[in-house]
Amino acid sequence: MPCFSLTSLLLVAEEAAAAAETAESTGLLNMDRLPLLGVAVFFVVAVVFWISVARSGGEINVREIAGLKAIEEAVGRATEMGRSVLFVPGIQDVSEIQTIAGITVLSKVAKTAAEYDAKVEVPVARTLVMVTARETVQEAFLAAGRPDAYNEDLIYYVTDEQFGYVAYLSGMMVREKPAACIYMGCFYAESLILAETGNSIGAIQVAGTAMPAQLPFFVAACDYTLIGEEFYAASAYLSESPAELGSLKGQDLAKVLAFGLIGLGALLATATQFVPSLQGAFDFFTGTLLG
Amino acid sequence: MTIDPNSINVILATDCGSTTTKSVFIERQPDGTFRQTQRGEAPTTVEEPFADVTIGVINAVTEIGEVAGRKLVDEDGRIIQPAGTDADGNPVGCDIYISTSSAGGGLQMMVGGVVKQMTAESAKRAALGAGAIVMDTIAANDGRKPHEQIQRIRELRPDMILLSGGTDGGDEKKVTEIAERIAPARPQPRFGSKFVMPVIFAGNKDARGSVDNAFDESIDLQCVDNLRPTLEEENLGPARDAIHDMFLEHVMAQAPGYDKLMGWTSAPIMPTPGAVGNILTTIAERQGKNALAVDIGGATTDVFSVFDGVFNRTVSANLGMSYSISNVVAEAGLDNVLRWVHLEGMDERELRNRVKNKMIRPTTIPQSREALVFEQAVAREALRLAYVQHKEFATTLKGVQQQRTVGDTFSQKTSGTTIVDAMKLDLLVASGGVLSHAPRMSQTALMLVDAFEPEGFTTLAKDSIFMMPHLGVLASVHPQASEQVFTRDCLVVLGTCVAAAGDVKWGKPAFSWEMRGSQNAEGDLLGGQLKLVELTPGETATVTVKPARGIDLGAGPGNPVAHEVTGGSVGLILDARGRPIALPESRDEARDVVEGWYRELNIIDEGDA
């Protein structure tokens, strides 16, 4: 099961714990929060249902993600130009979900590079990320039938310091001119520095992050960008495993429900301005249903 | 050889096909224009017992000479050049003689590149554009192990190999590795034991030395400019020219009688498909049009297109109307073929039987109405599939850096998208037996519309006697004459198709139309309807269409558009069936709908079922 699903389940568990705490203080169940339980149950049932549908051979369509499709193109470009592919998994540790999502994409990049006999270089800012990345790339080369081509020296630790790391990457990009730069993970101020440097050396750039503040920089300076949820969906898209696809579909349904509730809330809030008698319904909606 | 176009009055052209050598005769008319006046044909004689292609050429030319009352062949069996008069004052000879050839299977090539979707694809495009059949594509990422690639090269018997790979200053290692796989494979040529395998290297210029070192004297290596000097640029010209040169020097020189034939021609002999591409490109350039031509044969279907000046050609090797018919039905599916059959009683079993019968007797032609309907249904699917393959191949370059703005956040288009745009298509040309020899012109027109689904305004035409190859090679000598004969004699204009794309709802208003000019008419069309309006050859009119909301006829959804259209043997076809054309799911309903379309276009008569 993908990490983002785990997070969601943790959140549900947290809610359940809060409910249990309330139950402990006031009784078996806090009936005021019952609608929230309904939402949680809906989410769990949706995920389980779609996983079972996927496992029984039902078709779950995930729309094409341009950034992931472009990975082959980026690696192909590096191969034709006789240069390397630079992969940057963000500046956070493996405890950060975005880093793990980035490592999932690294697996795809490494497998493609193994098939094309291209070189993938992964400088990292955290030692644990280095270990994880090495294992991932090694597995990918093995899966591609090219274990001999794996070189662990290409995945190395630089520094924990944010701008020390960025300075190294920028210098390396200018000196070695990789043909493709792929940024997948959690980024802060360094996003624009990296993307602009990559653009200036004529590299194909693919970025993916869930940091809303950095997305505009990546979109403007990179060739392809995985935006927020797309980045998390990459795992399901790449693996095509029924559990991940079903989980993705279930979460999408939960999001549709959330959008519906937001819309309904907005309508109610507007309506109460004209029909004061709806205030009770609005209070129930905001106070009870949304907790 | 440089020829002054003003001194050319009489042109003789031949196309040496695998079975038939076709000749055409073109003369300058008193008004100064060029017209095709005579044609002749004779069996090709490249195989034993004759083993001399010029015998068939002389036979075909003699036939023309007899009809034209002009002596074209002298007592020594040579074509008389230049044109003049004999002692009795009778006209003799021609000013130029030109020829194309696809005899003996045409030009068969193998291509190689580093990345299949990049340099290898460019190499394939260069080879196909030069008129070759691409037997296989070798690439570093083609999924085959080196020994499998060597085995494959060994099995093939190409006429020549085109090798590309690496941008200039880019990869050297992998392109050299591919050369090192070709060398030990020692590919054997089809013709002559003394034949030295020509290899054209159009890759990284820095790798020329290492590629040269990989080959010994059994390979004749010629290095030309890189097909992809950078990944943002594709330079096919030098490689195509080299293919033509090698074709003449190596392949043609080995084929029986071609050394003699080459001595007769005023311009280099071209591979037949290359010549077709040449005329299409010339016409598209001179008239500023986007054009698409199709040639459907027994075993293969060739599709040629020129969009925004970019020429592409594909050969669908297993889509044809005789030897490949079984494959067409297998690929398209029985349901897709049957949807075009309006006759009751023609079910899957009947279709299967007819397919297998055609496989047993591939060269038979339809003798009954049922056989004709069935064959035209299969042709629609063969053309549709060939068009799909063409669209997949005719793409923008892959591996190219994109320029983005924040506005692209939710619409990031990838490179490698097709350049074939049905809405931008101006001219659609048909050739090949099932299209050229359909009993009614409207059958050819509807087969084209159903298979290619043109959108907006598109002129439909067919190549009357498959003269495009002759005109293609003529275009290299006298483009003006070539264009004049192409538009006046080669093309039979079927009419113009005005088709709606977008959100067409069956039974709901699709667009209203108004025609003013040689003929005046107007009306409204509902979604799913097809209408034929009379507009005879030579007539022109301005057609104004006002589409319903969400429907596009060339000026964007819901926007009216006016366009000048030309008439033809069929007329003006107004198509409100939407794109892609979808039929009702019920077989009976679909049959009724298709029958209605056929009646509207006079494909079947009132009394026919």
Interface residues (C-beta under 8 A of the other chain):
Chain A: A66 G67 K69 A70 E72 E73 A74 G76 R77 T79 E80 M81 G82 R83 E115 Y116 D117 G202 A203 I204 L215 P216 V219 A220 A221 C222 D223 Y224 T225 I227
Chain B: V114 V115 Q117 M118 T119 A140 N141 G143 G165 G166 T167 G170 D171 E172 K173 K174 R228 L231 K398 G399 Q401 Q402 R404 T405 V406 D408 T409 F410 Q412 K413 T414 S415 G416
